[in-house]
């Protein structure tokens, strides 16, 4: 769902080390990155001695290079083919404004003489020390030194790529809050100003405006026809009234227009009970479709978990969804059922599911008045979960991981659901309840807690906890 990060490459040098080490690194590292799908930017080899940085003057040359290419790179990889020069590195990168990965080449036992010795193992400490003194944010991973051609470096590169995607995705992030918070749901209250201070803008829209907008959409329009065909292909509609499909299509076009017109990265929507009472539909299928195609959509005007879903999806490169911590799973302490009425993207389900009436809201609005939920089973997979809140001006997040299992769920279970197995689940649930987090939780496939934690805590200034590690 997301393009891989583009990296600017920095090579540190100490003048009394052999030039051949720099030449090898300038050939090898770009080749490895490009093979992994990353675009790279490199200072011209003629711009400094060997195209590397070994003093303050060359550091300024590199800083100018970054400034000239601002917006063309998502992170910097600071590579040390030898010991490197810490002062030049600070001058070069103090205004980089993107995550920085500090990488160092390993020495080899048969290449320890003066002609081939690196000492990058030691030099990496000097770079990190002086960056720390200057309060420059940087990333350093295990092992301390690693060859770019190794599998361990590829794992580090994958980590850093995901971290950079999250950080980049939060630059000028805009979430649309559609409709007022439902009176009963004080659990989704939030502080807009706290979000703005971490770079997240919230734009608010009255639900009445959405109703007016969709009423003006002609069925003959190309936008209506495209949305109709997209919805028909997305899931199964057997038994759904034509009038319900028509209104869902119109609502889909209205949401697309809003998202495009205000450049929204995601939405959080008031999904009941006005839509059911006045239009006879539920928006779940549209929200699942949006999530499936890269625009985050959360239920119940839960803006904060829409933001959490953005982070989760950026880290995984896959869709995210919002679910309820909903049911225990018998007597198994580390398992529970995660559920929602149907906004789960089809890419996360065992099949594309089918549209149904809202069997719970039917008790309030009557049967056949709330079509739009999607019934299906969440596919077995590893998962990363997270949720967000604002508290006293701070944005707080918890993260964790686990897996969706193949364990059975009763046949009469409503909506989209899966059995989640989470280590120390009871501790996680206590953390949620004792710290004011809501009953919603975002999930995405794969396990990416570490790069998410570092991106959100170090580079974006969120308060992050991992209950499974407390």
C-alpha positions in Angstrom: 0.0 0.0 0.0 2.9 2.3 0.6 6.0 3.1 -1.5 9.3 2.1 0.1 11.3 4.9 1.7 13.9 6.9 -0.3 17.2 7.3 1.5 20.0 9.9 1.3 23.3 8.1 1.9 26.1 9.7 4.0 29.6 8.1 4.2 31.8 9.1 7.1 35.5 9.1 6.7 38.8 9.6 8.7 41.5 10.8 6.4 44.2 8.3 7.4 42.1 5.3 6.5 42.4 3.9 2.9 40.3 5.4 0.2 39.4 2.0 -1.1 37.0 1.4 1.8 35.0 4.5 0.7 34.9 3.4 -2.9 33.7 -0.1 -2.0 31.0 1.3 0.2 29.7 3.8 -2.4 29.2 0.9 -4.8 28.0 -1.7 -2.4 25.4 0.1 -0.2 23.4 1.7 -3.1 23.3 -1.7 -4.8 21.9 -3.4 -1.7 19.3 -0.7 -1.2 18.2 -0.6 -4.8 17.9 -4.4 -4.8 15.5 -4.0 -1.8 13.3 -1.5 -3.7 14.7 1.7 -2.3 15.6 4.8 -4.3 18.8 6.5 -3.1 20.4 9.9 -3.3 24.2 10.2 -3.0 26.6 13.2 -2.9 28.7 13.3 -6.1 32.1 11.7 -5.5 33.8 14.8 -6.7 32.0 17.1 -4.2 34.3 16.1 -1.3 37.4 13.8 -0.9 36.1 10.4 -2.0 32.5 11.7 -1.8 32.6 11.2 2.0 32.6 13.6 4.9 35.6 14.0 7.2 35.5 17.6 8.5 33.2 20.6 9.1 33.6 22.1 5.7 32.7 18.8 3.9 29.8 18.5 6.4 28.4 21.8 5.2 28.7 20.6 1.6 26.5 17.6 2.6 24.1 19.8 4.5 23.7 21.9 1.3 23.1 18.8 -0.7 20.3 17.7 1.7 18.8 21.2 1.5 18.8 21.2 -2.3 17.0 17.8 -2.2 14.6 18.6 0.6 11.4 16.5 0.1 13.2 13.9 -2.0 14.3 11.6 0.8 12.5 10.0 3.8 15.5 9.1 5.9 19.3 9.3 6.0 21.6 6.2 6.3 24.9 7.3 7.9 27.3 4.6 6.9 30.8 4.3 8.4 33.1 2.3 6.1 35.8 3.4 8.6 36.0 5.2 11.9 34.4 8.4 10.5 34.5 12.0 11.7 31.8 13.0 14.3 32.1 16.8 13.8 31.6 16.6 10.1 28.6 14.3 10.7 26.9 16.8 13.0 27.5 19.6 10.6 26.0 17.6 7.8 22.9 16.2 9.5 21.9 18.6 12.3 19.1 20.0 10.1 18.2 16.8 8.3 14.7 16.7 9.7 14.2 13.0 8.9 15.2 9.8 10.8 18.9 8.9 10.7 20.1 5.3 10.8 23.8 5.0 12.0 25.4 2.0 10.3 29.0 0.7 10.7 30.9 -1.8 8.7 32.5 -4.7 10.6 36.3 -5.5 10.6 37.4 -8.8 9.4 40.1 -10.9 11.1 42.2 -11.2 7.9 42.0 -7.4 7.2 43.1 -5.8 10.4 46.4 -4.3 9.2 46.8 -0.5 8.6 46.0 -0.9 4.8 42.5 -2.4 5.3 41.6 -1.7 9.0 38.2 0.0 9.5 37.7 0.7 13.3 34.1 1.6 12.5 33.1 -0.5 15.6 34.7 2.2 17.7 33.9 5.1 15.5 30.2 4.4 15.7 30.3 5.2 19.5 31.9 8.6 18.7 29.1 9.5 16.2 26.4 8.4 18.6 28.0 10.3 21.5 28.3 13.6 19.8 24.8 13.3 18.3 23.5 12.7 21.8 25.3 15.8 23.0 23.7 17.8 20.2 20.3 16.3 20.9 20.1 14.9 17.4 17.6 12.0 17.1 19.0 8.9 15.5 18.4 5.2 15.2 20.9 2.4 16.0 20.2 -1.2 15.7 21.7 -4.6 16.6 24.3 -5.9 15.8 26.6 -2.9 16.5 28.4 -3.5 13.2 27.0 -5.3 10.2 27.9 -5.9 6.6 25.4 -4.5 4.1 25.3 -7.7 2.1 24.1 -9.7 5.2 20.6 -10.8 6.1 20.9 -9.0 9.4 21.4 -5.7 7.6 18.4 -6.5 5.4 16.4 -6.9 8.6 17.7 -3.6 9.9 16.8 -1.9 6.6 13.3 -3.3 6.7 12.9 -1.9 10.3 14.2 1.5 9.3 12.0 1.6 6.2 8.9 1.0 8.3 10.0 3.6 10.9 10.5 6.2 8.2 7.2 5.5 6.6 5.4 6.2 9.9 7.3 9.4 10.5 6.8 10.7 7.0 3.1 9.7 7.1 2.5 11.9 10.1 3.8 15.0 8.4 0.7 17.2 7.8 -1.6 14.3 8.6 -5.3 15.3 8.3 -8.2 13.3 9.7 -11.8 14.2 9.0 -14.3 13.9 11.9 -17.7 13.3 10.3 -20.6 14.0 12.6 -20.7 14.8 16.3 -19.7 12.3 18.9 -22.6 10.2 19.8 -23.8 11.4 23.2 -23.5 8.1 24.8 -19.9 7.5 23.7 -17.8 9.7 25.9 -15.2 7.0 25.5 -14.1 8.6 22.2 -13.6 12.1 23.5 -10.3 13.7 22.5 -8.2 16.9 22.6 -7.7 18.4 19.1 -5.0 20.8 20.3 -2.9 17.9 21.7 -3.1 16.2 18.3 -2.2 19.4 16.5 0.9 19.8 18.6 2.1 16.4 17.2 1.3 17.4 13.7 -2.2 15.9 13.3 -4.9 18.3 12.0 -8.6 17.4 12.6 -11.2 18.8 10.2 -14.8 18.5 11.3 -17.9 18.0 9.2 -21.6 18.0 10.1 -23.5 14.8 9.2 -26.3 16.9 7.8 -23.9 18.2 5.2 -23.1 14.7 4.1 -26.9 13.9 3.8 -27.3 17.0 1.7 -24.3 16.1 -0.5 -25.4 12.6 -1.2 -29.0 13.6 -2.1 -27.6 15.7 -5.0 -25.6 12.9 -6.6 -27.3 11.7 -9.8 -27.4 8.0 -10.5 -26.3 8.7 -14.1 -23.0 10.3 -13.0 -19.8 8.6 -13.7 -18.8 8.9 -10.1 -22.0 7.0 -9.0 -21.5 4.3 -11.6 -17.8 3.7 -10.6 -18.7 3.5 -6.9 -21.6 1.2 -7.7 -19.4 -1.2 -9.6 -16.6 -1.0 -7.0 -19.0 -1.9 -4.2 -20.6 -4.8 -6.2 -17.2 -6.3 -6.8 -16.0 -5.7 -3.2 -18.3 -8.0 -1.4 -21.5 -10.1 -1.8 -24.9 -8.3 -1.8 -27.4 -11.2 -1.9 -30.7 -10.2 -0.3 -29.8 -6.5 0.1 -32.6 -4.2 -1.1 -31.8 -2.2 -4.3 -32.7 1.0 -2.4 -30.1 0.3 0.3 -27.3 -0.4 -2.3 -28.3 2.9 -4.0 -28.0 4.9 -0.8 -24.8 3.2 0.2 -23.4 4.1 -3.3 -24.4 7.7 -2.9 -22.9 7.9 0.6 -19.7 6.4 -0.9 -19.5 9.1 -3.6 -20.1 11.8 -1.0 -17.3 10.5 1.2 -14.9 10.3 -1.7 -15.7 13.9 -2.6 -15.1 15.0 0.9 -11.8 13.0 1.2 -10.6 14.4 -2.1 -11.8 18.0 -1.5 -10.1 18.3 1.9 -7.1 16.1 1.2 -8.0 13.8 4.1 -5.7 10.9 5.1 -8.5 9.3 7.1 -11.9 9.7 8.5 -13.7 8.9 11.7 -17.5 8.8 11.2 -20.6 8.9 13.2 -22.1 5.7 12.0 -25.3 5.4 14.0 -28.2 5.9 14.5 -29.1 8.8 12.1 -27.9 6.8 9.0 -30.1 3.9 10.0 -33.2 6.1 11.0 -33.0 8.5 8.0 -31.4 6.5 5.2 -32.0 2.9 6.3 -28.3 2.0 5.9 -25.1 1.4 7.8 -21.7 2.7 6.5 -19.6 -0.3 7.5 -19.0 -1.7 4.0 -17.9 1.7 2.8 -15.4 2.0 5.7 -14.0 -1.4 5.0 -13.6 -0.5 1.3 -11.8 2.7 2.3 -9.5 0.9 4.6 -8.8 -1.7 1.9 -7.9 1.0 -0.6 -5.6 3.0 1.6 -7.8 5.7 3.2 -8.1 5.0 7.0 -11.7 4.9 8.2 -12.7 4.4 11.9 -16.2 4.0 13.4 -18.1 6.0 16.0 -16.1 9.3 15.4 -13.1 7.6 17.1 -10.6 10.1 15.7 -7.8 8.9 17.9 -8.0 5.3 16.8 -8.1 6.6 13.2 -4.7 8.1 13.9 -3.5 4.9 15.5 -4.7 3.0 12.4 -2.7 5.3 10.2 0.5 4.5 12.2 -0.3 0.7 12.1 -1.0 0.7 8.4 2.1 2.8 7.5 4.3 0.4 9.5 2.8 -2.8 8.0 2.2 -1.6 4.4 -1.1 -3.4 4.7 -4.6 -2.2 5.6 -5.6 -1.6 9.2 -9.0 -1.8 10.9 -10.6 -0.8 14.2 -12.2 -3.5 16.4 -13.7 -3.9 19.8 -12.1 -5.7 22.7 -15.3 -7.7 22.7 -15.5 -11.2 24.2 -13.6 -13.6 26.3 -12.8 -16.9 24.6 -13.9 -19.5 27.1 -11.5 -19.9 30.0 -8.4 -19.1 27.9 -6.7 -16.1 29.5 -4.5 -15.3 26.5 -7.4 -15.4 23.9 -10.3 -13.1 23.2 -12.7 -12.3 20.3 -12.0 -9.0 18.5 -15.1 -7.8 16.6 -16.8 -5.0 14.8 -20.0 -4.6 12.8 -18.2 -4.8 9.5 -15.6 -2.2 8.6 -12.8 -4.9 8.4 -11.1 -4.6 5.0 -11.6 -7.6 2.8 -7.8 -8.1 2.5 -7.8 -9.0 6.2 -10.6 -11.5 5.9 -10.7 -15.2 4.8 -13.1 -14.1 2.0 -14.9 -11.0 0.9 -17.9 -11.7 3.2 -21.5 -10.6 2.6 -23.5 -7.5 3.4 -26.2 -7.9 6.1 -28.7 -5.9 8.1 -27.3 -4.5 11.4 -28.6 -7.3 13.6 -27.9 -5.4 16.9 -29.3 -2.0 15.8 -32.3 -3.7 14.4 -33.5 -3.9 18.0 -33.7 -0.1 18.0 -34.5 0.9 14.4 -36.3 -2.2 13.2 -35.4 -4.9 10.8 -34.3 -4.1 7.2 -33.4 -0.5 8.2 -29.6 -0.8 8.5 -28.1 -2.8 5.7 -24.4 -2.2 5.2 -22.6 -4.4 7.8 -20.2 -6.9 6.4 -20.2 -10.4 7.9 -17.0 -12.3 7.6 -14.1 -14.0 9.4 -10.7 -12.3 10.0 -8.0 -14.4 8.5 -5.4 -16.1 10.6 -2.2 -14.0 10.7 0.3 -12.3 13.0 -1.0 -9.0 14.2 0.2 -5.7 15.7 -2.4 -3.8 17.8 -2.5 -0.3 19.2 -4.8 2.3 20.6 -4.5 6.0 21.3 -5.9 8.6 23.8 -5.2 12.2 24.7 -4.6 13.1 28.4 -3.5 16.4 29.9 -2.2 17.7 26.6 -0.3 14.5 25.7 -1.0 11.9 23.1 -0.7 8.4 24.6 -0.4 5.1 22.8 -0.1 1.5 23.7 1.2 -1.1 21.4 1.4 -4.9 21.3 1.4 -8.0 19.1 -0.1 -11.4 18.8 -1.9 -13.4 16.2 -5.3 -14.2 14.9 -5.9 -17.9 15.2 -8.1 -20.5 13.4 -10.1 -21.1 16.5 -13.9 -21.4 15.8 -16.4 -18.7 16.5 -20.1 -19.5 16.9 -22.0 -19.6 13.6 -24.5 -17.0 14.8 -21.8 -14.4 15.6 -22.6 -11.1 14.0 -20.3 -8.9 11.9 -16.6 -9.4 11.3 -14.6 -11.1 14.0 -11.5 -13.1 14.8 -10.0 -15.0 17.8 -6.8 -13.2 18.9 -4.1 -14.9 20.9 -2.0 -12.3 22.8 0.7 -13.1 25.3 -0.1 -11.6 28.7 -3.5 -10.6 27.4 -4.9 -10.1 30.9 -2.1 -7.5 31.6 -3.0 -5.7 28.4 -6.6 -5.6 29.3 -5.8 -4.2 32.8 -3.6 -1.6 31.2 -6.4 -0.5 28.9 -8.9 -0.2 31.7 -6.7 1.3 34.3 -5.2 4.0 32.1 -8.4 5.4 30.4 -8.0 3.8 27.0 -11.1 3.1 25.0 -12.7 -0.2 24.1 -11.6 0.1 20.5 -8.2 -1.2 19.3 -6.6 -0.8 15.9 -5.0 -3.9 14.3 -2.9 -4.6 11.2 -1.2 -7.8 9.9 2.4 -8.6 10.9 4.4 -7.8 14.0 6.0 -4.3 13.9 5.9 -3.0 17.5 9.6 -2.1 17.6 9.8 0.3 14.6 6.3 1.7 15.5 7.4 2.4 19.1 10.6 4.2 18.0 8.9 6.2 15.3 6.1 7.4 17.6 8.1 7.9 20.8 11.5 9.2 19.5 10.6 11.1 16.3 7.0 12.1 16.9 7.0 12.7 20.6 4.1 10.4 21.6 3.9 8.7 25.0 4.2 5.0 24.1 3.7 2.0 26.4 3.9 -1.8 25.6 1.8 -3.5 28.3 3.2 -6.9 27.4 6.7 -5.7 28.5 5.6 -4.0 31.8 
